[in-house]
Amino acid sequence: MRSRKYRVVTTLERGSNWLIRGALRAGVAPRAFALLETTGRRSGLPRYTPVGNGLAGSTFWLVAAHGTQADYVRNLQAQPRVRVKARGAWRTGTAMVLPDDDPVARSRTLPFQWDAAIGRMMASAPLTIRIDLDPG
């Protein structure tokens, strides 16, 4: 069951995520954001979620503010092969949920601290996700 905080925050995010998703697809979003493509665990269709840009070399770090309550986290747990569009380019990789990692400490290492701070404030059950990006 999803928490009340999750329902309130995601209701408020719905409109802004729609705008950010469109801007990311068009390549005009701020560098602080990235687009995560997962495969729907039931539908098998591509699903797109705006996330904070956690690109660090060949690894993409993500702190899911609502942990396994978020559909995109459930999707990547069912099918860990994902794509990430960061800095205007798509990269494929394999996602791994890290339940033993400290998500608050991890969020403090992300490149865009203002975005990470907002994520910490809105989080109901933060969870660290590491995406190992494929070479090239």
C-alpha positions as CSV (number, residue, x, y, z in Angstrom):
1,M,0.0,0.0,0.0
2,R,1.3,3.4,-0.9
3,S,1.9,5.9,1.9
4,R,-0.1,9.1,2.3
5,K,3.0,11.2,1.7
6,Y,3.7,9.3,-1.5
7,R,0.1,10.0,-2.8
8,V,0.3,13.7,-1.9
9,V,3.8,14.3,-3.4
10,T,3.1,12.3,-6.6
11,T,-0.2,14.2,-7.1
12,L,1.8,17.5,-7.0
13,E,4.5,16.0,-9.2
14,R,2.2,14.8,-11.9
15,G,2.0,18.1,-13.9
16,S,5.7,19.0,-13.5
17,N,6.8,15.5,-14.5
18,W,4.7,15.8,-17.7
19,L,6.5,19.1,-18.6
20,I,10.0,17.8,-17.7
21,R,9.5,14.5,-19.6
22,G,8.5,16.5,-22.7
23,A,11.5,18.8,-22.3
24,L,13.9,15.9,-21.9
25,R,12.5,14.1,-25.0
26,A,13.0,17.3,-27.0
27,G,16.5,17.8,-25.6
28,V,15.8,21.2,-23.9
29,A,15.5,20.3,-20.2
30,P,18.0,21.6,-17.6
31,R,21.1,19.4,-17.2
32,A,20.0,18.5,-13.6
33,F,17.4,16.1,-15.1
34,A,17.6,12.8,-16.9
35,L,15.0,10.6,-18.5
36,L,14.8,6.9,-17.3
37,E,13.2,4.4,-19.6
38,T,12.0,1.2,-18.0
39,T,9.9,-1.7,-19.3
40,G,6.4,-1.9,-17.9
41,R,6.3,-5.0,-15.7
42,R,2.8,-5.9,-16.8
43,S,2.4,-4.2,-20.2
44,G,5.9,-4.8,-21.5
45,L,5.8,-1.2,-23.0
46,P,8.4,1.5,-22.5
47,R,7.8,3.8,-19.5
48,Y,9.5,7.1,-19.1
49,T,10.3,8.8,-15.8
50,P,12.1,12.1,-15.2
51,V,14.8,11.7,-12.6
52,G,17.7,13.6,-11.1
53,N,20.8,13.5,-13.2
54,G,23.2,11.2,-11.3
55,L,25.6,10.4,-14.2
56,A,29.1,9.7,-12.9
57,G,31.3,8.2,-15.6
58,S,29.9,4.8,-16.5
59,T,27.6,4.7,-13.5
60,F,24.2,6.4,-13.1
61,W,23.2,6.9,-9.5
62,L,19.6,7.4,-8.6
63,V,17.9,7.9,-5.3
64,A,14.2,6.9,-5.6
65,A,12.4,9.2,-3.2
66,H,9.6,6.7,-2.6
67,G,11.5,3.4,-3.0
68,T,9.6,0.4,-4.0
69,Q,6.3,2.4,-3.9
70,A,7.3,4.0,-7.2
71,D,6.2,2.1,-10.3
72,Y,9.5,2.7,-12.1
73,V,11.3,1.0,-9.3
74,R,9.0,-2.0,-9.5
75,N,9.5,-2.0,-13.2
76,L,13.3,-2.1,-13.0
77,Q,13.2,-4.8,-10.4
78,A,11.2,-6.9,-12.8
79,Q,13.3,-6.0,-15.8
80,P,16.7,-4.5,-14.8
81,R,17.7,-3.5,-18.4
82,V,17.0,0.2,-18.7
83,R,18.0,3.2,-20.8
84,V,18.9,6.7,-19.5
85,K,18.9,9.9,-21.4
86,A,21.4,12.3,-19.8
87,R,23.2,15.2,-21.3
88,G,21.2,14.6,-24.5
89,A,22.3,11.0,-25.2
90,W,20.7,7.7,-24.6
91,R,22.7,5.0,-22.8
92,T,21.7,1.5,-21.9
93,G,22.5,-0.2,-18.7
94,T,21.5,-2.6,-15.9
95,A,19.8,-1.3,-12.8
96,M,20.4,-2.7,-9.3
97,V,18.5,-1.8,-6.2
98,L,20.9,-1.3,-3.2
99,P,18.8,-1.6,-0.1
100,D,21.8,-1.6,2.2
101,D,23.2,1.7,0.8
102,D,22.5,5.0,2.8
103,P,20.2,7.0,0.3
104,V,20.6,10.2,2.3
105,A,24.4,10.0,2.2
106,R,24.3,8.9,-1.5
107,S,22.1,11.9,-2.4
108,R,24.7,14.2,-1.0
109,T,27.2,12.9,-3.6
110,L,25.0,13.6,-6.6
111,P,26.1,16.4,-8.9
112,F,23.1,18.7,-8.6
113,Q,22.7,19.3,-4.9
114,W,19.6,21.6,-5.1
115,D,17.7,18.8,-6.8
116,A,19.0,16.2,-4.4
117,A,17.9,18.4,-1.4
118,I,14.4,18.7,-2.8
119,G,14.3,14.9,-3.3
120,R,15.3,14.3,0.4
121,M,12.6,16.7,1.5
122,M,9.9,14.9,-0.5
123,A,11.1,11.4,0.2
124,S,8.8,8.9,1.9
125,A,11.0,5.8,1.6
126,P,14.3,6.7,-0.2
127,L,16.1,3.9,-1.9
128,T,19.5,3.9,-3.8
129,I,19.6,2.5,-7.3
130,R,22.8,2.0,-9.3
131,I,22.7,1.7,-13.0
132,D,25.8,0.2,-14.6
133,L,26.0,1.7,-18.0
134,D,27.1,-0.3,-21.0
135,P,30.4,0.8,-22.6
136,G,30.3,3.1,-25.6
